[in-house]
Amino acid sequence: MTDTFKPTPADTYGGSTYGGGSDNKSSYEPTEGTGDMGKTLLIGLLGGILSAAGYMVYQRLPDEHKERLHSQARSMLAQRISEIRNNFNL
């Protein structure tokens, strides 16, 4: 093996080298954590469904309930902004 093709410690993957270790893995093969991507997609899909359901419920609310929700959201936002300003002394 010449020096130009010698693997460096940064070229190792899981303890073996690209050029042929005991397990012959390359850096492009998926790792054991690929189930996490499926879980993430499932959680994202569930979040989208829940937000759509919440929007449908919100659309059916009477106007006085919508106004009450708006005022609660505004007061919560103003409280959070003042808390952040106090924390950063702005």
Sine and cosine of phi, psi and omega as CSV:
sin_phi,cos_phi,sin_psi,cos_psi,sin_omega,cos_omega
0.00,0.00,0.73,-0.68,0.01,-1.00
-1.00,0.05,0.24,-0.97,-0.04,-1.00
-0.92,0.40,-0.46,0.89,-0.04,-1.00
-0.95,0.30,-0.39,0.92,-0.01,-1.00
-0.95,-0.32,0.14,0.99,0.00,-1.00
-0.96,0.27,0.77,-0.64,0.00,-1.00
-0.95,0.32,0.57,-0.82,0.07,-1.00
-0.99,-0.15,0.22,-0.98,0.04,-1.00
-0.86,0.51,-0.46,0.89,0.03,-1.00
-0.95,0.30,-0.33,0.94,-0.03,-1.00
-1.00,0.09,-0.01,1.00,-0.04,-1.00
-0.99,0.14,0.49,-0.87,0.02,-1.00
-0.73,-0.68,0.93,-0.37,0.03,-1.00
0.88,0.47,0.52,0.85,0.04,-1.00
1.00,-0.03,-0.18,0.98,0.03,-1.00
-0.90,-0.44,0.27,-0.96,-0.03,-1.00
-0.99,-0.11,0.27,-0.96,0.04,-1.00
-0.89,0.45,-0.60,0.80,-0.13,-0.99
-0.92,0.38,-0.16,0.99,0.05,-1.00
0.73,-0.69,1.00,-0.08,0.10,-0.99
-0.97,-0.24,-0.23,-0.97,-0.04,-1.00
-0.95,0.32,-0.47,0.88,-0.04,-1.00
-0.97,-0.24,-0.09,1.00,0.07,-1.00
0.79,0.62,0.66,0.75,0.07,-1.00
-1.00,0.02,0.57,-0.82,0.13,-0.99
-0.93,-0.36,0.18,-0.98,-0.04,-1.00
-0.96,0.29,-0.19,0.98,-0.03,-1.00
-1.00,-0.06,-0.13,0.99,0.02,-1.00
-0.98,0.18,0.56,-0.83,-0.01,-1.00
-0.92,0.39,0.51,-0.86,0.01,-1.00
-1.00,0.01,-0.04,-1.00,-0.03,-1.00
-0.94,0.34,-0.27,0.96,-0.06,-1.00
-1.00,0.05,0.31,0.95,-0.05,-1.00
-0.94,0.35,-0.32,0.95,0.08,-1.00
-0.91,0.41,-0.41,0.91,0.03,-1.00
-0.91,0.42,-0.57,0.82,0.00,-1.00
-0.92,0.39,-0.64,0.76,0.04,-1.00
-0.90,0.43,-0.64,0.77,0.04,-1.00
-0.91,0.41,-0.64,0.77,0.01,-1.00
-0.90,0.44,-0.69,0.73,0.03,-1.00
-0.90,0.43,-0.64,0.77,0.02,-1.00
-0.90,0.44,-0.68,0.73,0.02,-1.00
-0.91,0.42,-0.63,0.77,0.06,-1.00
-0.90,0.44,-0.65,0.76,0.03,-1.00
-0.91,0.41,-0.69,0.72,0.04,-1.00
-0.89,0.46,-0.63,0.78,0.05,-1.00
-0.89,0.46,-0.65,0.76,0.04,-1.00
-0.90,0.43,-0.66,0.76,0.02,-1.00
-0.91,0.42,-0.69,0.72,0.00,-1.00
-0.91,0.42,-0.64,0.77,0.01,-1.00
-0.93,0.37,-0.59,0.81,0.06,-1.00
-0.91,0.42,-0.64,0.76,0.03,-1.00
-0.91,0.42,-0.66,0.75,0.05,-1.00
-0.89,0.46,-0.62,0.78,0.03,-1.00
-0.91,0.41,-0.64,0.77,0.02,-1.00
-0.90,0.44,-0.65,0.76,0.03,-1.00
-0.91,0.41,-0.68,0.74,-0.01,-1.00
-0.88,0.48,-0.65,0.76,-0.02,-1.00
-0.90,0.44,-0.45,0.89,-0.03,-1.00
-1.00,0.01,-0.06,1.00,-0.01,-1.00
-0.95,0.32,0.53,-0.85,0.12,-0.99
-0.93,0.38,0.32,-0.95,-0.08,-1.00
-0.88,0.47,-0.60,0.80,-0.01,-1.00
-0.91,0.41,-0.56,0.83,0.05,-1.00
-0.95,0.32,-0.61,0.79,0.05,-1.00
-0.89,0.46,-0.68,0.73,0.02,-1.00
-0.89,0.45,-0.64,0.77,0.02,-1.00
-0.89,0.45,-0.67,0.74,0.05,-1.00
-0.89,0.46,-0.66,0.75,0.02,-1.00
-0.88,0.47,-0.70,0.72,-0.03,-1.00
-0.93,0.38,-0.61,0.79,0.06,-1.00
-0.90,0.43,-0.66,0.75,0.00,-1.00
-0.92,0.40,-0.66,0.75,0.03,-1.00
-0.89,0.46,-0.69,0.73,-0.02,-1.00
-0.93,0.37,-0.62,0.79,0.04,-1.00
-0.90,0.43,-0.65,0.76,0.02,-1.00
-0.91,0.41,-0.69,0.73,0.02,-1.00
-0.90,0.44,-0.63,0.77,0.03,-1.00
-0.90,0.43,-0.67,0.74,-0.01,-1.00
-0.92,0.40,-0.64,0.76,0.02,-1.00
-0.90,0.44,-0.69,0.73,0.01,-1.00
-0.92,0.40,-0.57,0.82,0.05,-1.00
-0.90,0.43,-0.68,0.74,0.02,-1.00
-0.92,0.40,-0.66,0.75,0.02,-1.00
-0.88,0.47,-0.64,0.77,0.03,-1.00
-0.91,0.41,-0.60,0.80,0.01,-1.00
-0.92,0.40,-0.59,0.80,-0.01,-1.00
-0.99,-0.15,0.07,1.00,0.01,-1.00
0.81,0.58,0.73,0.68,0.01,-1.00
-1.00,0.02,0.00,0.00,0.00,0.00
